[in-house]
Amino acid sequence: MAHRFVNDKTLASTERFMAIAKEAGMSVVTLATAWSKQHDFVASTIVGVSKFEQLDEIFAAGDLVLPDDVMKACNAVTKEIQYPMG
């Protein structure tokens, strides 16, 4: 089961999303949360933390609307590396 979550595709897509977040000046957690809530097919964005301090990166996505260039970069990753856990 671990291979489903840690494999060449998931590591490659994570690396790309981390680079996009860095270039956009935000954490990858903020990017992922904002990206998730910007899709009309996502009914809710469920997050979890193990430490109170981790909430800051999630809350930073609350009113954040990702710019078009960031959305395009994220969408390019999902098209190039389709269903990495598949």
PDB file of N, CA, C and O in Angstrom:
ATOM      1  N   MET A   1       0.816  -1.185   0.000  1.00  0.00           N
ATOM      2  CA  MET A   1       0.000   0.000   0.000  1.00  0.00           C
ATOM      3  C   MET A   1       0.873   1.268   0.000  1.00  0.00           C
ATOM      4  O   MET A   1       0.504   2.275  -0.604  1.00  0.00           O
ATOM      5  N   ALA A   2       2.002   1.217   0.662  1.00  0.00           N
ATOM      6  CA  ALA A   2       2.867   2.397   0.721  1.00  0.00           C
ATOM      7  C   ALA A   2       3.298   2.837  -0.673  1.00  0.00           C
ATOM      8  O   ALA A   2       3.435   4.033  -0.930  1.00  0.00           O
ATOM      9  N   HIS A   3       3.515   1.878  -1.575  1.00  0.00           N
ATOM     10  CA  HIS A   3       3.935   2.216  -2.938  1.00  0.00           C
ATOM     11  C   HIS A   3       2.891   3.059  -3.668  1.00  0.00           C
ATOM     12  O   HIS A   3       3.228   3.823  -4.573  1.00  0.00           O
ATOM     13  N   ARG A   4       1.649   2.921  -3.281  1.00  0.00           N
ATOM     14  CA  ARG A   4       0.599   3.725  -3.902  1.00  0.00           C
ATOM     15  C   ARG A   4       0.813   5.207  -3.614  1.00  0.00           C
ATOM     16  O   ARG A   4       0.518   6.052  -4.459  1.00  0.00           O
ATOM     17  N   PHE A   5       1.319   5.523  -2.436  1.00  0.00           N
ATOM     18  CA  PHE A   5       1.482   6.912  -2.028  1.00  0.00           C
ATOM     19  C   PHE A   5       2.896   7.439  -2.207  1.00  0.00           C
ATOM     20  O   PHE A   5       3.094   8.649  -2.323  1.00  0.00           O
ATOM     21  N   VAL A   6       3.866   6.563  -2.231  1.00  0.00           N
ATOM     22  CA  VAL A   6       5.259   6.974  -2.433  1.00  0.00           C
ATOM     23  C   VAL A   6       5.807   6.178  -3.603  1.00  0.00           C
ATOM     24  O   VAL A   6       6.222   5.028  -3.459  1.00  0.00           O
ATOM     25  N   ASN A   7       5.799   6.818  -4.766  1.00  0.00           N
ATOM     26  CA  ASN A   7       6.308   6.181  -5.977  1.00  0.00           C
ATOM     27  C   ASN A   7       6.892   7.266  -6.878  1.00  0.00           C
ATOM     28  O   ASN A   7       6.855   8.447  -6.531  1.00  0.00           O
ATOM     29  N   ASP A   8       7.417   6.880  -8.006  1.00  0.00           N
ATOM     30  CA  ASP A   8       8.071   7.852  -8.892  1.00  0.00           C
ATOM     31  C   ASP A   8       7.130   8.986  -9.296  1.00  0.00           C
ATOM     32  O   ASP A   8       7.549  10.142  -9.345  1.00  0.00           O
ATOM     33  N   LYS A   9       5.873   8.674  -9.583  1.00  0.00           N
ATOM     34  CA  LYS A   9       4.921   9.699 -10.007  1.00  0.00           C
ATOM     35  C   LYS A   9       4.554  10.659  -8.877  1.00  0.00           C
ATOM     36  O   LYS A   9       4.512  11.872  -9.083  1.00  0.00           O
ATOM     37  N   THR A  10       4.289  10.122  -7.684  1.00  0.00           N
ATOM     38  CA  THR A  10       3.912  11.005  -6.581  1.00  0.00           C
ATOM     39  C   THR A  10       5.092  11.883  -6.165  1.00  0.00           C
ATOM     40  O   THR A  10       4.906  13.053  -5.833  1.00  0.00           O
ATOM     41  N   LEU A  11       6.294  11.331  -6.182  1.00  0.00           N
ATOM     42  CA  LEU A  11       7.467  12.130  -5.829  1.00  0.00           C
ATOM     43  C   LEU A  11       7.733  13.208  -6.874  1.00  0.00           C
ATOM     44  O   LEU A  11       8.077  14.337  -6.526  1.00  0.00           O
ATOM     45  N   ALA A  12       7.578  12.870  -8.145  1.00  0.00           N
ATOM     46  CA  ALA A  12       7.795  13.851  -9.215  1.00  0.00           C
ATOM     47  C   ALA A  12       6.757  14.969  -9.159  1.00  0.00           C
ATOM     48  O   ALA A  12       7.104  16.142  -9.297  1.00  0.00           O
ATOM     49  N   SER A  13       5.497  14.620  -8.960  1.00  0.00           N
ATOM     50  CA  SER A  13       4.467  15.660  -8.911  1.00  0.00           C
ATOM     51  C   SER A  13       4.638  16.533  -7.668  1.00  0.00           C
ATOM     52  O   SER A  13       4.453  17.748  -7.736  1.00  0.00           O
ATOM     53  N   THR A  14       4.987  15.929  -6.545  1.00  0.00           N
ATOM     54  CA  THR A  14       5.221  16.709  -5.325  1.00  0.00           C
ATOM     55  C   THR A  14       6.371  17.686  -5.521  1.00  0.00           C
ATOM     56  O   THR A  14       6.287  18.841  -5.102  1.00  0.00           O
ATOM     57  N   GLU A  15       7.433  17.231  -6.150  1.00  0.00           N
ATOM     58  CA  GLU A  15       8.579  18.106  -6.417  1.00  0.00           C
ATOM     59  C   GLU A  15       8.163  19.290  -7.284  1.00  0.00           C
ATOM     60  O   GLU A  15       8.572  20.423  -7.032  1.00  0.00           O
ATOM     61  N   ARG A  16       7.358  19.030  -8.295  1.00  0.00           N
ATOM     62  CA  ARG A  16       6.898  20.106  -9.179  1.00  0.00           C
ATOM     63  C   ARG A  16       5.977  21.076  -8.446  1.00  0.00           C
ATOM     64  O   ARG A  16       6.095  22.289  -8.622  1.00  0.00           O
ATOM     65  N   PHE A  17       5.060  20.557  -7.623  1.00  0.00           N
ATOM     66  CA  PHE A  17       4.169  21.440  -6.868  1.00  0.00           C
ATOM     67  C   PHE A  17       4.950  22.279  -5.856  1.00  0.00           C
ATOM     68  O   PHE A  17       4.610  23.439  -5.622  1.00  0.00           O
ATOM     69  N   MET A  18       5.983  21.707  -5.261  1.00  0.00           N
ATOM     70  CA  MET A  18       6.811  22.464  -4.322  1.00  0.00           C
ATOM     71  C   MET A  18       7.521  23.610  -5.033  1.00  0.00           C
ATOM     72  O   MET A  18       7.642  24.702  -4.478  1.00  0.00           O
ATOM     73  N   ALA A  19       7.987  23.374  -6.246  1.00  0.00           N
ATOM     74  CA  ALA A  19       8.657  24.423  -7.024  1.00  0.00           C
ATOM     75  C   ALA A  19       7.677  25.525  -7.402  1.00  0.00           C
ATOM     76  O   ALA A  19       8.016  26.707  -7.341  1.00  0.00           O
ATOM     77  N   ILE A  20       6.472  25.149  -7.788  1.00  0.00           N
ATOM     78  CA  ILE A  20       5.440  26.141  -8.135  1.00  0.00           C
ATOM     79  C   ILE A  20       5.123  26.997  -6.916  1.00  0.00           C
ATOM     80  O   ILE A  20       5.036  28.220  -7.024  1.00  0.00           O
ATOM     81  N   ALA A  21       4.952  26.372  -5.770  1.00  0.00           N
ATOM     82  CA  ALA A  21       4.643  27.102  -4.540  1.00  0.00           C
ATOM     83  C   ALA A  21       5.773  28.064  -4.189  1.00  0.00           C
ATOM     84  O   ALA A  21       5.528  29.219  -3.838  1.00  0.00           O
ATOM     85  N   LYS A  22       6.998  27.587  -4.285  1.00  0.00           N
ATOM     86  CA  LYS A  22       8.151  28.443  -3.959  1.00  0.00           C
ATOM     87  C   LYS A  22       8.192  29.657  -4.870  1.00  0.00           C
ATOM     88  O   LYS A  22       8.398  30.781  -4.411  1.00  0.00           O
ATOM     89  N   GLU A  23       7.997  29.428  -6.164  1.00  0.00           N
ATOM     90  CA  GLU A  23       8.024  30.532  -7.128  1.00  0.00           C
ATOM     91  C   GLU A  23       6.892  31.527  -6.862  1.00  0.00           C
ATOM     92  O   GLU A  23       7.044  32.727  -7.091  1.00  0.00           O
ATOM     93  N   ALA A  24       5.764  31.021  -6.381  1.00  0.00           N
ATOM     94  CA  ALA A  24       4.613  31.880  -6.085  1.00  0.00           C
ATOM     95  C   ALA A  24       4.727  32.538  -4.702  1.00  0.00           C
ATOM     96  O   ALA A  24       3.897  33.373  -4.344  1.00  0.00           O
ATOM     97  N   GLY A  25       5.750  32.165  -3.930  1.00  0.00           N
ATOM     98  CA  GLY A  25       5.968  32.781  -2.631  1.00  0.00           C
ATOM     99  C   GLY A  25       5.047  32.283  -1.531  1.00  0.00           C
ATOM    100  O   GLY A  25       4.667  33.039  -0.638  1.00  0.00           O
ATOM    101  N   MET A  26       4.691  31.004  -1.600  1.00  0.00           N
ATOM    102  CA  MET A  26       3.823  30.432  -0.571  1.00  0.00           C
ATOM    103  C   MET A  26       4.269  29.018  -0.262  1.00  0.00           C
ATOM    104  O   MET A  26       5.062  28.430  -0.999  1.00  0.00           O
ATOM    105  N   SER A  27       3.760  28.480   0.823  1.00  0.00           N
ATOM    106  CA  SER A  27       4.080  27.092   1.160  1.00  0.00           C
ATOM    107  C   SER A  27       3.292  26.159   0.250  1.00  0.00           C
ATOM    108  O   SER A  27       2.264  26.538  -0.311  1.00  0.00           O
ATOM    109  N   VAL A  28       3.780  24.961   0.115  1.00  0.00           N
ATOM    110  CA  VAL A  28       3.081  23.966  -0.705  1.00  0.00           C
ATOM    111  C   VAL A  28       1.738  23.605  -0.059  1.00  0.00           C
ATOM    112  O   VAL A  28       0.796  23.247  -0.765  1.00  0.00           O
ATOM    113  N   VAL A  29       1.641  23.693   1.252  1.00  0.00           N
ATOM    114  CA  VAL A  29       0.370  23.431   1.944  1.00  0.00           C
ATOM    115  C   VAL A  29      -0.662  24.492   1.556  1.00  0.00           C
ATOM    116  O   VAL A  29      -1.815  24.167   1.273  1.00  0.00           O
ATOM    117  N   THR A  30      -0.244  25.753   1.544  1.00  0.00           N
ATOM    118  CA  THR A  30      -1.142  26.839   1.139  1.00  0.00           C
ATOM    119  C   THR A  30      -1.559  26.660  -0.315  1.00  0.00           C
ATOM    120  O   THR A  30      -2.731  26.820  -0.654  1.00  0.00           O
ATOM    121  N   LEU A  31      -0.600  26.329  -1.168  1.00  0.00           N
ATOM    122  CA  LEU A  31      -0.902  26.105  -2.583  1.00  0.00           C
ATOM    123  C   LEU A  31      -1.922  24.987  -2.749  1.00  0.00           C
ATOM    124  O   LEU A  31      -2.914  25.148  -3.461  1.00  0.00           O
ATOM    125  N   ALA A  32      -1.684  23.865  -2.101  1.00  0.00           N
ATOM    126  CA  ALA A  32      -2.570  22.705  -2.245  1.00  0.00           C
ATOM    127  C   ALA A  32      -3.971  23.009  -1.741  1.00  0.00           C
ATOM    128  O   ALA A  32      -4.954  22.610  -2.366  1.00  0.00           O
ATOM    129  N   THR A  33      -4.075  23.704  -0.624  1.00  0.00           N
ATOM    130  CA  THR A  33      -5.382  24.029  -0.059  1.00  0.00           C
ATOM    131  C   THR A  33      -6.134  25.004  -0.969  1.00  0.00           C
ATOM    132  O   THR A  33      -7.320  24.817  -1.240  1.00  0.00           O
ATOM    133  N   ALA A  34      -5.446  26.031  -1.434  1.00  0.00           N
ATOM    134  CA  ALA A  34      -6.076  27.010  -2.323  1.00  0.00           C
ATOM    135  C   ALA A  34      -6.475  26.367  -3.648  1.00  0.00           C
ATOM    136  O   ALA A  34      -7.558  26.632  -4.169  1.00  0.00           O
ATOM    137  N   TRP A  35      -5.599  25.522  -4.192  1.00  0.00           N
ATOM    138  CA  TRP A  35      -5.875  24.856  -5.470  1.00  0.00           C
ATOM    139  C   TRP A  35      -7.107  23.963  -5.341  1.00  0.00           C
ATOM    140  O   TRP A  35      -7.952  23.933  -6.236  1.00  0.00           O
ATOM    141  N   SER A  36      -7.205  23.249  -4.246  1.00  0.00           N
ATOM    142  CA  SER A  36      -8.342  22.359  -4.023  1.00  0.00           C
ATOM    143  C   SER A  36      -9.655  23.129  -3.968  1.00  0.00           C
ATOM    144  O   SER A  36     -10.639  22.723  -4.586  1.00  0.00           O
ATOM    145  N   LYS A  37      -9.675  24.227  -3.237  1.00  0.00           N
ATOM    146  CA  LYS A  37     -10.940  24.959  -3.067  1.00  0.00           C
ATOM    147  C   LYS A  37     -11.301  25.798  -4.289  1.00  0.00           C
ATOM    148  O   LYS A  37     -12.405  26.338  -4.352  1.00  0.00           O
ATOM    149  N   GLN A  38     -10.407  25.917  -5.250  1.00  0.00           N
ATOM    150  CA  GLN A  38     -10.699  26.670  -6.465  1.00  0.00           C
ATOM    151  C   GLN A  38     -11.366  25.832  -7.550  1.00  0.00           C
ATOM    152  O   GLN A  38     -11.639  26.341  -8.638  1.00  0.00           O
ATOM    153  N   HIS A  39     -11.628  24.574  -7.277  1.00  0.00           N
ATOM    154  CA  HIS A  39     -12.284  23.712  -8.254  1.00  0.00           C
ATOM    155  C   HIS A  39     -13.752  23.527  -7.876  1.00  0.00           C
ATOM    156  O   HIS A  39     -14.069  23.167  -6.742  1.00  0.00           O
ATOM    157  N   ASP A  40     -14.630  23.773  -8.820  1.00  0.00           N
ATOM    158  CA  ASP A  40     -16.059  23.670  -8.518  1.00  0.00           C
ATOM    159  C   ASP A  40     -16.515  22.232  -8.286  1.00  0.00           C
ATOM    160  O   ASP A  40     -17.596  22.009  -7.742  1.00  0.00           O
ATOM    161  N   PHE A  41     -15.709  21.259  -8.690  1.00  0.00           N
ATOM    162  CA  PHE A  41     -16.088  19.868  -8.464  1.00  0.00           C
ATOM    163  C   PHE A  41     -15.650  19.352  -7.095  1.00  0.00           C
ATOM    164  O   PHE A  41     -15.946  18.210  -6.742  1.00  0.00           O
ATOM    165  N   VAL A  42     -14.953  20.172  -6.328  1.00  0.00           N
ATOM    166  CA  VAL A  42     -14.539  19.799  -4.967  1.00  0.00           C
ATOM    167  C   VAL A  42     -15.571  20.364  -4.000  1.00  0.00           C
ATOM    168  O   VAL A  42     -15.685  21.580  -3.842  1.00  0.00           O
ATOM    169  N   ALA A  43     -16.313  19.482  -3.362  1.00  0.00           N
ATOM    170  CA  ALA A  43     -17.376  19.915  -2.452  1.00  0.00           C
ATOM    171  C   ALA A  43     -16.825  20.491  -1.158  1.00  0.00           C
ATOM    172  O   ALA A  43     -17.409  21.414  -0.591  1.00  0.00           O
ATOM    173  N   SER A  44     -15.713  19.959  -0.690  1.00  0.00           N
ATOM    174  CA  SER A  44     -15.086  20.477   0.520  1.00  0.00           C
ATOM    175  C   SER A  44     -13.606  20.128   0.496  1.00  0.00           C
ATOM    176  O   SER A  44     -13.189  19.148  -0.121  1.00  0.00           O
ATOM    177  N   THR A  45     -12.837  20.938   1.170  1.00  0.00           N
ATOM    178  CA  THR A  45     -11.413  20.694   1.287  1.00  0.00           C
ATOM    179  C   THR A  45     -11.152  20.285   2.726  1.00  0.00           C
ATOM    180  O   THR A  45     -11.273  21.095   3.644  1.00  0.00           O
ATOM    181  N   ILE A  46     -10.797  19.039   2.914  1.00  0.00           N
ATOM    182  CA  ILE A  46     -10.580  18.507   4.256  1.00  0.00           C
ATOM    183  C   ILE A  46      -9.086  18.551   4.552  1.00  0.00           C
ATOM    184  O   ILE A  46      -8.270  18.058   3.772  1.00  0.00           O
ATOM    185  N   VAL A  47      -8.747  19.140   5.674  1.00  0.00           N
ATOM    186  CA  VAL A  47      -7.350  19.247   6.075  1.00  0.00           C
ATOM    187  C   VAL A  47      -7.185  18.687   7.480  1.00  0.00           C
ATOM    188  O   VAL A  47      -8.161  18.513   8.211  1.00  0.00           O
ATOM    189  N   GLY A  48      -5.972  18.415   7.838  1.00  0.00           N
ATOM    190  CA  GLY A  48      -5.683  17.937   9.186  1.00  0.00           C
ATOM    191  C   GLY A  48      -4.304  18.401   9.602  1.00  0.00           C
ATOM    192  O   GLY A  48      -3.428  18.617   8.765  1.00  0.00           O
ATOM    193  N   VAL A  49      -4.124  18.550  10.873  1.00  0.00           N
ATOM    194  CA  VAL A  49      -2.830  18.967  11.403  1.00  0.00           C
ATOM    195  C   VAL A  49      -2.485  18.110  12.612  1.00  0.00           C
ATOM    196  O   VAL A  49      -3.353  17.512  13.249  1.00  0.00           O
ATOM    197  N   SER A  50      -1.206  18.070  12.904  1.00  0.00           N
ATOM    198  CA  SER A  50      -0.769  17.401  14.129  1.00  0.00           C
ATOM    199  C   SER A  50      -0.239  18.410  15.140  1.00  0.00           C
ATOM    200  O   SER A  50      -0.024  18.082  16.307  1.00  0.00           O
ATOM    201  N   LYS A  51      -0.029  19.653  14.674  1.00  0.00           N
ATOM    202  CA  LYS A  51       0.436  20.729  15.546  1.00  0.00           C
ATOM    203  C   LYS A  51      -0.344  22.000  15.225  1.00  0.00           C
ATOM    204  O   LYS A  51      -0.640  22.278  14.063  1.00  0.00           O
ATOM    205  N   PHE A  52      -0.665  22.750  16.234  1.00  0.00           N
ATOM    206  CA  PHE A  52      -1.432  23.986  16.087  1.00  0.00           C
ATOM    207  C   PHE A  52      -0.791  24.930  15.064  1.00  0.00           C
ATOM    208  O   PHE A  52      -1.496  25.582  14.293  1.00  0.00           O
ATOM    209  N   GLU A  53       0.536  25.004  15.057  1.00  0.00           N
ATOM    210  CA  GLU A  53       1.260  25.929  14.177  1.00  0.00           C
ATOM    211  C   GLU A  53       1.011  25.644  12.698  1.00  0.00           C
ATOM    212  O   GLU A  53       1.157  26.539  11.865  1.00  0.00           O
ATOM    213  N   GLN A  54       0.643  24.426  12.367  1.00  0.00           N
ATOM    214  CA  GLN A  54       0.420  24.069  10.968  1.00  0.00           C
ATOM    215  C   GLN A  54      -0.830  24.739  10.395  1.00  0.00           C
ATOM    216  O   GLN A  54      -0.992  24.808   9.177  1.00  0.00           O
ATOM    217  N   LEU A  55      -1.694  25.220  11.248  1.00  0.00           N
ATOM    218  CA  LEU A  55      -2.921  25.868  10.777  1.00  0.00           C
ATOM    219  C   LEU A  55      -2.649  27.149  10.001  1.00  0.00           C
ATOM    220  O   LEU A  55      -3.426  27.502   9.115  1.00  0.00           O
ATOM    221  N   ASP A  56      -1.567  27.851  10.312  1.00  0.00           N
ATOM    222  CA  ASP A  56      -1.266  29.115   9.635  1.00  0.00           C
ATOM    223  C   ASP A  56      -1.194  28.944   8.123  1.00  0.00           C
ATOM    224  O   ASP A  56      -1.732  29.763   7.379  1.00  0.00           O
ATOM    225  N   GLU A  57      -0.528  27.881   7.664  1.00  0.00           N
ATOM    226  CA  GLU A  57      -0.384  27.662   6.225  1.00  0.00           C
ATOM    227  C   GLU A  57      -1.725  27.311   5.575  1.00  0.00           C
ATOM    228  O   GLU A  57      -1.964  27.641   4.413  1.00  0.00           O
ATOM    229  N   ILE A  58      -2.575  26.656   6.315  1.00  0.00           N
ATOM    230  CA  ILE A  58      -3.903  26.305   5.799  1.00  0.00           C
ATOM    231  C   ILE A  58      -4.785  27.547   5.764  1.00  0.00           C
ATOM    232  O   ILE A  58      -5.444  27.818   4.760  1.00  0.00           O
ATOM    233  N   PHE A  59      -4.795  28.300   6.860  1.00  0.00           N
ATOM    234  CA  PHE A  59      -5.616  29.515   6.931  1.00  0.00           C
ATOM    235  C   PHE A  59      -5.180  30.555   5.902  1.00  0.00           C
ATOM    236  O   PHE A  59      -5.995  31.372   5.473  1.00  0.00           O
ATOM    237  N   ALA A  60      -3.912  30.538   5.502  1.00  0.00           N
ATOM    238  CA  ALA A  60      -3.418  31.472   4.490  1.00  0.00           C
ATOM    239  C   ALA A  60      -4.139  31.272   3.154  1.00  0.00           C
ATOM    240  O   ALA A  60      -4.175  32.181   2.325  1.00  0.00           O
ATOM    241  N   ALA A  61      -4.701  30.105   2.951  1.00  0.00           N
ATOM    242  CA  ALA A  61      -5.411  29.807   1.704  1.00  0.00           C
ATOM    243  C   ALA A  61      -6.878  30.208   1.759  1.00  0.00           C
ATOM    244  O   ALA A  61      -7.580  30.135   0.750  1.00  0.00           O
ATOM    245  N   GLY A  62      -7.345  30.630   2.925  1.00  0.00           N
ATOM    246  CA  GLY A  62      -8.765  30.922   3.123  1.00  0.00           C
ATOM    247  C   GLY A  62      -9.385  31.819   2.068  1.00  0.00           C
ATOM    248  O   GLY A  62     -10.377  31.443   1.444  1.00  0.00           O
ATOM    249  N   ASP A  63      -8.823  32.989   1.861  1.00  0.00           N
ATOM    250  CA  ASP A  63      -9.349  33.944   0.883  1.00  0.00           C
ATOM    251  C   ASP A  63      -8.459  34.045  -0.350  1.00  0.00           C
ATOM    252  O   ASP A  63      -8.677  34.892  -1.217  1.00  0.00           O
ATOM    253  N   LEU A  64      -7.468  33.185  -0.420  1.00  0.00           N
ATOM    254  CA  LEU A  64      -6.511  33.238  -1.520  1.00  0.00           C
ATOM    255  C   LEU A  64      -7.122  32.696  -2.807  1.00  0.00           C
ATOM    256  O   LEU A  64      -7.698  31.608  -2.827  1.00  0.00           O
ATOM    257  N   VAL A  65      -6.989  33.458  -3.859  1.00  0.00           N
ATOM    258  CA  VAL A  65      -7.350  33.008  -5.200  1.00  0.00           C
ATOM    259  C   VAL A  65      -6.039  32.921  -5.975  1.00  0.00           C
ATOM    260  O   VAL A  65      -5.362  33.927  -6.186  1.00  0.00           O
ATOM    261  N   LEU A  66      -5.699  31.732  -6.386  1.00  0.00           N
ATOM    262  CA  LEU A  66      -4.440  31.552  -7.104  1.00  0.00           C
ATOM    263  C   LEU A  66      -4.488  32.262  -8.446  1.00  0.00           C
ATOM    264  O   LEU A  66      -5.490  32.177  -9.156  1.00  0.00           O
ATOM    265  N   PRO A  67      -3.410  32.968  -8.805  1.00  0.00           N
ATOM    266  CA  PRO A  67      -3.359  33.638 -10.108  1.00  0.00           C
ATOM    267  C   PRO A  67      -3.418  32.622 -11.249  1.00  0.00           C
ATOM    268  O   PRO A  67      -3.103  31.446 -11.070  1.00  0.00           O
ATOM    269  N   ASP A  68      -3.818  33.091 -12.402  1.00  0.00           N
ATOM    270  CA  ASP A  68      -3.954  32.214 -13.571  1.00  0.00           C
ATOM    271  C   ASP A  68      -2.672  31.449 -13.888  1.00  0.00           C
ATOM    272  O   ASP A  68      -2.724  30.266 -14.227  1.00  0.00           O
ATOM    273  N   ASP A  69      -1.511  32.121 -13.779  1.00  0.00           N
ATOM    274  CA  ASP A  69      -0.261  31.437 -14.121  1.00  0.00           C
ATOM    275  C   ASP A  69       0.037  30.293 -13.155  1.00  0.00           C
ATOM    276  O   ASP A  69       0.592  29.271 -13.560  1.00  0.00           O
ATOM    277  N   VAL A  70      -0.324  30.455 -11.892  1.00  0.00           N
ATOM    278  CA  VAL A  70      -0.115  29.394 -10.909  1.00  0.00           C
ATOM    279  C   VAL A  70      -1.083  28.236 -11.178  1.00  0.00           C
ATOM    280  O   VAL A  70      -0.698  27.069 -11.119  1.00  0.00           O
ATOM    281  N   MET A  71      -2.336  28.573 -11.474  1.00  0.00           N
ATOM    282  CA  MET A  71      -3.315  27.533 -11.807  1.00  0.00           C
ATOM    283  C   MET A  71      -2.884  26.760 -13.054  1.00  0.00           C
ATOM    284  O   MET A  71      -2.996  25.535 -13.098  1.00  0.00           O
ATOM    285  N   LYS A  72      -2.398  27.469 -14.057  1.00  0.00           N
ATOM    286  CA  LYS A  72      -1.947  26.808 -15.286  1.00  0.00           C
ATOM    287  C   LYS A  72      -0.772  25.877 -15.006  1.00  0.00           C
ATOM    288  O   LYS A  72      -0.699  24.778 -15.556  1.00  0.00           O
ATOM    289  N   ALA A  73       0.143  26.319 -14.151  1.00  0.00           N
ATOM    290  CA  ALA A  73       1.297  25.482 -13.811  1.00  0.00           C
ATOM    291  C   ALA A  73       0.853  24.223 -13.066  1.00  0.00           C
ATOM    292  O   ALA A  73       1.347  23.130 -13.344  1.00  0.00           O
ATOM    293  N   CYS A  74      -0.071  24.373 -12.125  1.00  0.00           N
ATOM    294  CA  CYS A  74      -0.586  23.211 -11.390  1.00  0.00           C
ATOM    295  C   CYS A  74      -1.344  22.269 -12.320  1.00  0.00           C
ATOM    296  O   CYS A  74      -1.175  21.051 -12.253  1.00  0.00           O
ATOM    297  N   ASN A  75      -2.163  22.826 -13.170  1.00  0.00           N
ATOM    298  CA  ASN A  75      -2.927  22.000 -14.104  1.00  0.00           C
ATOM    299  C   ASN A  75      -2.015  21.258 -15.075  1.00  0.00           C
ATOM    300  O   ASN A  75      -2.319  20.137 -15.481  1.00  0.00           O
ATOM    301  N   ALA A  76      -0.900  21.880 -15.446  1.00  0.00           N
ATOM    302  CA  ALA A  76       0.051  21.215 -16.340  1.00  0.00           C
ATOM    303  C   ALA A  76       0.645  19.976 -15.664  1.00  0.00           C
ATOM    304  O   ALA A  76       0.854  18.950 -16.311  1.00  0.00           O
ATOM    305  N   VAL A  77       0.916  20.078 -14.363  1.00  0.00           N
ATOM    306  CA  VAL A  77       1.450  18.927 -13.631  1.00  0.00           C
ATOM    307  C   VAL A  77       0.427  17.797 -13.632  1.00  0.00           C
ATOM    308  O   VAL A  77       0.780  16.641 -13.866  1.00  0.00           O
ATOM    309  N   THR A  78      -0.833  18.120 -13.372  1.00  0.00           N
ATOM    310  CA  THR A  78      -1.860  17.080 -13.295  1.00  0.00           C
ATOM    311  C   THR A  78      -2.132  16.442 -14.658  1.00  0.00           C
ATOM    312  O   THR A  78      -2.563  15.291 -14.727  1.00  0.00           O
ATOM    313  N   LYS A  79      -1.883  17.179 -15.738  1.00  0.00           N
ATOM    314  CA  LYS A  79      -2.054  16.596 -17.070  1.00  0.00           C
ATOM    315  C   LYS A  79      -0.858  15.732 -17.457  1.00  0.00           C
ATOM    316  O   LYS A  79      -1.006  14.696 -18.105  1.00  0.00           O
ATOM    317  N   GLU A  80       0.323  16.175 -17.051  1.00  0.00           N
ATOM    318  CA  GLU A  80       1.539  15.435 -17.398  1.00  0.00           C
ATOM    319  C   GLU A  80       1.694  14.173 -16.543  1.00  0.00           C
ATOM    320  O   GLU A  80       2.114  13.128 -17.040  1.00  0.00           O
ATOM    321  N   ILE A  81       1.357  14.278 -15.273  1.00  0.00           N
ATOM    322  CA  ILE A  81       1.508  13.146 -14.359  1.00  0.00           C
ATOM    323  C   ILE A  81       0.107  12.785 -13.872  1.00  0.00           C
ATOM    324  O   ILE A  81      -0.285  13.157 -12.766  1.00  0.00           O
ATOM    325  N   GLN A  82      -0.629  12.077 -14.682  1.00  0.00           N
ATOM    326  CA  GLN A  82      -2.014  11.753 -14.372  1.00  0.00           C
ATOM    327  C   GLN A  82      -2.113  10.664 -13.322  1.00  0.00           C
ATOM    328  O   GLN A  82      -1.397   9.663 -13.370  1.00  0.00           O
ATOM    329  N   TYR A  83      -2.994  10.870 -12.394  1.00  0.00           N
ATOM    330  CA  TYR A  83      -3.295   9.956 -11.301  1.00  0.00           C
ATOM    331  C   TYR A  83      -2.048   9.243 -10.793  1.00  0.00           C
ATOM    332  O   TYR A  83      -1.854   8.053 -11.041  1.00  0.00           O
ATOM    333  N   PRO A  84      -1.199   9.992 -10.072  1.00  0.00           N
ATOM    334  CA  PRO A  84       0.072   9.415  -9.612  1.00  0.00           C
ATOM    335  C   PRO A  84      -0.080   8.237  -8.653  1.00  0.00           C
ATOM    336  O   PRO A  84       0.855   7.454  -8.484  1.00  0.00           O
ATOM    337  N   MET A  85      -1.248   8.103  -8.022  1.00  0.00           N
ATOM    338  CA  MET A  85      -1.431   6.979  -7.089  1.00  0.00           C
ATOM    339  C   MET A  85      -2.060   5.785  -7.771  1.00  0.00           C
ATOM    340  O   MET A  85      -2.373   4.791  -7.116  1.00  0.00           O
ATOM    341  N   GLY A  86      -2.253   5.867  -9.094  1.00  0.00           N
ATOM    342  CA  GLY A  86      -2.920   4.818  -9.839  1.00  0.00           C
ATOM    343  C   GLY A  86      -2.098   3.683 -10.137  1.00  0.00           C
ATOM    344  O   GLY A  86      -2.563   2.732 -10.766  1.00  0.00           O
TER     345      GLY A  86
END
